[in-house]
Amino acid sequence: MIRPEQPFALFAGDEAVFYFGSPLWLELTAGDPPRPLLELPCVRPSDTWFGPSTREGELCYAAQTRARMDLEAIDWGPARALTRVRLINSSAQTLHFTRLLVPIGRLGLFLAADGRHWTEGLRANVGTEVVDCEVETAPPEEAGSVERVREARRGSSGVFRRALVALVG
């Protein structure tokens, strides 16, 4: 889950693009073909609960992020991958964006020619009742020339839904 440093409002019909960094994961394998033995984040974020109640939701990692809209202002830390999120407000109301559950495990990992890591992009379309999230098929064009270094750790790319109440806090 990411929280922007400053919550912001997205008016009805508008969209915003922002970028955030997340820790890379280390995978230990053995054998031929390789069998995964262990996966762990290079930097472990704190645990948090994401959901409307203790009965609905899921345990996830939390990361305070600057959620920068200006790519040039990003602090490229070591052992981090950058993700672009396109947030679209297709509802008739202003969206007060406070947090977003990002399915990092569903995103593939790429290495750009400049040595930086990127993930596939994420597109979150906020409607009246649900949020349709779509994992894009490649990293954003801002990444430049890239080489895929890892498929997504969990699940597959595609569209999935989240309850709106979980998105906007």
Number of C-alpha atoms within 10 A of each C-alpha: 21 19 18 18 13 10 11 11 12 16 17 16 14 14 15 13 16 16 19 24 25 21 19 19 17 13 13 12 13 10 7 6 7 9 11 11 9 10 12 12 14 15 13 13 15 10 12 13 15 21 18 15 10 10 7 10 13 14 12 16 16 20 20 15 16 18 22 18 15 10 15 8 10 15 11 14 12 11 16 19 21 25 24 25 24 17 21 22 22 18 17 11 13 14 21 14 17 16 20 19 17 18 16 20 14 18 27 24 26 24 20 18 12 10 9 17 25 27 29 23 21 27 18 23 18 25 18 12 11 16 24 17 21 18 22 19 14 18 27 17 9 10 20 11 12 20 12 16 12 12 16 17 14 12 11 13 17 12 14 12 13 17 17 16 12 18 22 13 13
